[in-house]
Amino acid sequence: MKTLHVELGDRRYPIYIGASLLDQAELLTSHIHGHQVMLVSNETVAPLYLQRVIDNLKDFEVHQVILPDGEQYKTLDITNRIFTALLETRCDRSVTVVALGGGVIGDITGFAAACYQRGVAFIQIPTTLLAQVDSSVGGKTGVNHALGKNMIGAFYQPQCVIADTDTLNTLDDRQLAAGIAEVIKYGLIRDKTFYDWLQRHVADLSARDGDALSHAIEVSCQNKADVVAADELESGQRALLNLGHTFGHAIETGTGYGVWLHGEAVGAGMAMAADLSLREGWISIAQQTEIIELIKSAKLPVTPPLEMDAQRFHELMAVDKKVLRGVLRLVLLKDIGEAVVSSDFDPDNLDATLREYGR
């Protein structure tokens, strides 16, 4: 087992990474300080892993709520089921809410914990690669709105993150590829050494090589932890973690939540960000080509769906969270391993990218 930490002063918390962690009860119980636990999972993950978590909680009053599975259910209405369960079981402010599932479960459970009685403890047990390398770490919680992804939420840190790599054995190939998109992102934005490693080992990740996956999760989490510790509330460098996400969120919103997985949309979004970075003269054609090939090697799309034309991208990107005072900011690449958040790009170049990629 590897243990990393997100360094946030008195809110410092560990990320545990390794195999068979669901069977190590003390990892979970040592971070539960009251007597009540509310387990939140979904219809896909609960039959696989919920009972193993319950077995670790024999000394606690345990309740559960099982939600439908899918990005389309990341809504206020579905989140309200968690509040209802907490109230019906008379959970008090000492309750610990545990998220067992992928990014959607982690995001809405964290948001519910942030809101219930103005904030109760919660723990992340991510079961997808995307959640283990990205969404479970850093305290971004929230839900989607019909007009924009993740536009309603809160920064709210967990007590710990328990990433049991064995749970990836039940992940389908599409979900695995979606997680690799976020892994590639870390190499592109701030870790050239990791990017070079990915060039050699991306096929190993797709083939579920255990050593490769463990290394990728550890390096990704360390990168995420370092960024969050330096900029918890995304006032500066944390925004770099959104490479490809402005384009990607537009794809998710425009096609309907759940049609494209988040990582698939980010894959195409990173390809579009590379295209715009090339047009700005910041990266070379060779670098752009290499980036595109890496994304494709991870079995991810590099072009958006047919219904996303340039006008639709413009409409949806206008409500992105990085828009300030009406000005769109994008995460672009100055070089491989060096990203910037910039509004100082040529709008004609953005139009050219959207025309190139929009149908």
VENDA-V42780 format. One line per field, one symbol per residue. ss: DSSP state (A for helix, B for strand, O for the rest). psi: psi as a letter, one per 30 degrees, with the letter a starting at -180 (. if undefined). burial: # if it has 16 or more other ideal C-beta (glycine too) atoms within 10 Angstrom, else .. A space follows every 10 residues. Layout:
ss = ???
psi = ???
burial = ???
This chain:
ss = OBBBBBOOAA AOBBBBBBOO AAAOAAAAAO OOOOOBBBBB BBOOOAAAAA AAAAAOOOOO BBBBBBBOOO AAAOOAAAAA AAAAAAAAOO OOOOOBBBBB BOAAAAAAAA AAAAAAAAOO BBBBBBOOAA AAAAAOOOOB BBBBBOOBBB BBBBBOOOOB BBBBAAAAAA OOAAAAAAAA AAAAAAAAAA OAAAAAAAAA AAAAAAOOOA AAAAAAAAAA AAAAAAAAAA OOOOOOAAAA AAOOAAAAAA AAAAAOOOOO OAAAAAAAAA AAAAAAAAAO OOOOAAAAAA AAAAAAAOOO OOOOOOOOOA AAAAAAAOOO OOOBOOBOOB BBBBBOOBBB BBOOOOAAAA AAAAAAAOO
psi = kkjlkjjhbf gklljkkllg fffiefeeff gjfafkkjkk alfeeefefe eeeeffhfgl jkllkkllkl efgileeeef eeeeeeeegh kaffkkkkjj aaeeeeeeee eeefekhgjl klkkikglee eefdffkfgj lalllffkkh fjaljjklel kjjjfffffg kleeeeeeef eeeeeeeefg ieeeeeeeef geeeeeghke eeeeeeeeee eeeeeeeeef ieghfcffff fgkfeeeeee eeeefkkfek leeeeeeeee eeeeeeeeff gelleeeeee eeeeeefghl kgkllefjle eeeeeeffgl fgkkhgkkkl jlkflkgjll jkfhljfeee eeeeeefk.
burial = ...#.#.... ..######.. ##....###. ##...##### ##.###..## ..#..##..# .######.## #.###..##. ##..##.... #...###### ########## ######...# ########## ########## #####..### #.#.###### #####.##.. #...###### ########## #..##.##.. ##.###.... .######### #########. ##.#..#### ########## #####.#### ########## ########## .##...##.# ##.##.#### ##.#...### .##..##..# ##.....### ###..##.## ##..#...## ..##..##.
